[in-house]
Amino acid sequence: MTKFSKTLKKIRQFKLFGGGEIQYKRYTRSKFVTAFFVVALLGFGFICILPLIYCVATSLKPLDEILIFPPKFFVRRPTIANYTLLPSLLSKLKVPLSRYVFNTVFITIVGTVGHILAASAAAFFFSKSKNKWAGIIFMIVQFSLLYNGTTLGVPQYIIFSKMGIIDTYWVYILPHIPGAMGVFLMKQYMDGSVPESLLEAARIDGAGYPLIFWKIVMPMVKPAWLTLLLYAFRDMWAVQSGTTIFTESLKTLPAAMSQITNAGIARSGSAMATTVIMMIPPILVYLISQSNVMETMSNAGMKD
């Protein structure tokens, strides 16, 4: 059979309707396969939230249930004593609790806003700039994703020491502003969501780059920077001083809470209670920005 005959045979297999359009057969999943996928996704979702459930359950356990062996997953006699005990434990701290809360809120707000602005401005340059070095610089930014915080610990400490920002708020904020992941995510989203024709029309109307960035680009990439808001807030909310903060009044709320978690097994219930309290704000931020996170990942996560 010649190549033409094979092609003609395939064409005859299609059902032709009015207008000469070819109607293709549509394949759909069976109800059994759909039910299987739903059950599998629910199962994976339940596994993902198991640590959260265990944390909440342990925070409601009395001490005798915490010490029981073999340990039980769920609580039998729930109590809020672990939560009511927290004020007395925190009142014994050297610095008032309000100071730790202020430090955490201040650092989280400044670091999150700074990261969003810096990542968005850098992504705008890499995505829409005609500079011949933009591609090379962006490649260097991508390479920086290969290094984690542990690898950069010693170089960062030397740099901070030379800058004279050890034992200041800046040592919390500055490392989180130039985040490579935020730049990569914003750049990918801008590539597919901000048309060049719109920017060219704005330039013809006399708008400069700052006005285009703030009035046109930022509103168009709102889902992307709301996604950055979630990730930056999560990281900044949990940041601790490490070996760069020595003044107690400059430490954050996680550092104060860690004093409770390090008190031994007798404080396990209170430690879980502090963990539950600390994870409430990131969960609220996620619930607010959930739809934008899904839109950003679907539109920009896999673009080249």
N, C-alpha and C positions, 0 to 999 in steps of 0.2 A: 504494500500500500504506500503510495507516494505521500509526501508531506502535505500536498494540497488536499488529497482525499481525506487524510486524518483531520485536517482543519474543517473541511466541509461536513464531516461526520459529527464533530463537536458542535458545529453551528446548528445542525438539524436536531440536536438533543434539547435545545432551548425552546421554550414556548413563546411564539411571536404573537403580539397583540396589535391593536390599532396603532398607527403612527410608526410602526417599525421598531418599537422599543423592545428590548430583550428583557424578559421577566426571569429573574434568578430565583431559585428555590431558597427559601429562608429556613435556616436550621435554628431551633431553640432547644434549651435544656429541658429535660424531663422534670416532672415534679419531684421525683426521687432525688435527682442530682441537686436540684435547688434546695431541697430540705437538708441534704447532706452538707452542703456548703454553709447553710444557716447554722446548723448544729455545730459544725467545726469552728466557725467564727465565734459563736457564743462560748464554746469551750476554751478557745484561746483567750478570749476576753476575760473569762473567769479566772484563768491562770494568771493573767497579768495583774488583776486586782487582788489576788490572794495576799500579797504582802501588806496591802493597805487594810484588808479585813483583819489580818492577824495583828497588826499594830493597834487598831482600834479595840479589838477584843482583849488584848493584853493590857491596854491602858485601863480597862474596866475590871480587871481581875484583882481580888484581894491577894495578900502576900502568900497565904497558904496554897492557893491555886497556882501561883507563879513557881513555887518551890516544889510542886508535886512532880513525881517521876513515875511513869513516863509523862511528859508534858501533854496537856490537852490543848487542842487548837481553839475551841470555843470556850467562852466563859460560862460557868454554871450559876454563880451568885454575883451578878454584876454590882459594882459599887463605883461611886464617883469620888471615893476617898483619895485616889491618886491625884485628882485634879484639885480638890480642896486643900491638899497638903502643899501644893506648889507655892502659894503666897508666903507661907511660913519659911519655906526653904529659900525662896528668892529674897526674902527680907534680910537674910543673914549675909547677903553679898556685900562686898566692900564698897561697891558703887551702886547707887539706886537703880532699880530696874528701868525706870524711865529714861535713864541715860543710855542704856543698851538699846532700848527701843528707838530712841532718836537717832543714834548712830546708824542702825540698820536701815531705817526708813530714809534718812538723808543719803546714805551711800547708794541705796537701791534706786532712788529717783534720779539722782545725778548720773550714776553710771549707766542706767538704762536709757535715759534721754541722750546722753553723750554717745553711746554706742549706736543708737538708731540714726542720729544725725551724721555721724562719721561714716558709718557703713553705707548710708544712702548717698552721701556726697561722693564717696569713692566709687560706688557702683555706677553713678551717673557719668562720671569721668570715663570709666572703663567701657561702658556700654555705648555712649553717644559721642564721645570725644573723637576728633580726627587726628589726635596726636599719634605719631608713629611709634612711640614708646609705650603706648597704653597696653598693647598685647603682651609685651615682655614683662611689664610691671605686674600685670594681672597673673601671669604665669608664676612669678615669684610669690605672690599672695597665695596661690593655690599650693605651692610647695610648703608654705608655712603651716598648712593643715596637717602635715605629717608629724609635727612636733607637739607633744603634750606639755602640760604645766610642769610636770616633774623634770622633764628634760631642760626646760628653760629656767628652772629655779635658781641655779647659781648665777647665770648671766644676768637675770633680772635683778638679783640682789646687788650685784656689783653696779649695775646701771642706776638703781635707786639710791645706792650709797653715794655715787658720784653726783647725782642730782640733788642730794640732800633732802629727800622726801621720806626717809625712814622715820617711822613713828609719827606719821601724819595721815590725814584722810586720803591724800593723793595716792598712797601706796595701795589702797583698796581700789580706787577708781581708774587710774591710768591703765593698768594692765587689761582691763575689760573693754575699754573704748575701741581700740583698733582690732576688733575680732575678725579674723579672716573668714569664718563661716558666715557671718552676717553679710560681708561684702560679696561673697560668692552667691549667696541666696538672692540678694537684691539685684545683682547684676543679671542673673539668669531670668529673673522675673521681668526686669526692664527690657531685656532683649525681645521678649515675646509680647509685651503689653503696652509699650510706648512706641507708637509709630513715628518714623523719621519725618513723615510729611507734616505731622502736627507740630513738631519742633521747628521745622523749616518755616511753616506759616507764622509761628510766633516770632521767629527771628526777622522775618520780613516786616512784621508789624512793629518792630523796634524793641522787642523784649530782649533783655540781656540774660546771660546764663543764670545768675542768682534768681531772677524773677521766674524764668522758665522752670527752674528746679523746684522752687517753693510753691508756685501757683498752678503748675501743670503736672509735673512729674510726681510730686509727693501725693497729691490726691489720687492719681491714677494707680499708684502702687500701694495704696492703703492696706490691702490684705497682706502684702509682704512685710511692711514694717510693723503691722500688728502681730505677725508671727515672730518677728524679732523681739517685740515687746515681751512675749511669753518667755522666750529662751533667755533673754537678758535679765528679766525679772527673776526667773528661777535661779540663775547663777549668782546674781548679786544678793538675793535674799539669803542664800546659804553661805556667803563668803565668810571666811574666818581670817584672823590676823596672821596665823602661822608664826614665822620668826621675824616679822618686820614691824610688829606693833608690840611695844613693851609697856605703854601707859594703860592702866586698867580702864580709865575713862574714855579711851578711844576704841575699845573692843566692842564687838557687835553682839547682838542677841544670841546667835548660835554659839558663840564662845561662852556666854553665861549659861546657856542651857547645857553645854557639854560638861560643866562642873557638876550638874545633877546626874548626867548619864555615867560619869566616871566614879560615882559614889559606891559602886558595887551592886551585887545582886539584890540587896535589900531595897534599893531604889529603882528596880527595874520597872515597876508599875509607873512611878513618877517620870522615869525616863521616856517611857512610851507615851505618856500623857503630853510631855513637852514635844515629842516628835509629831504627835497629832496636831497640836496647836501650830507648830512651825510649818506644817504642810498645807494648812487651810488657805493662806493667801495665794500661793501658786495655783492651787486647784481653782480658786475663784477667778483668777486671771485667765486660766485655760478655758473655763466655761464661757467667759465673755468673748474670747478670741477664737473659739473652736472652729467656727465656720470659715474664718479667714485663714486659719492654719491649713485646713483641708484644701481650700481653693489655691493657696500658694503652692503647696506640695504638688497638686495635680497639674498646675500650669507651668511651674518653674523647676520642680525638682529633677526632672529628667531631660531638660532641654540642653542642647550642646551650645 
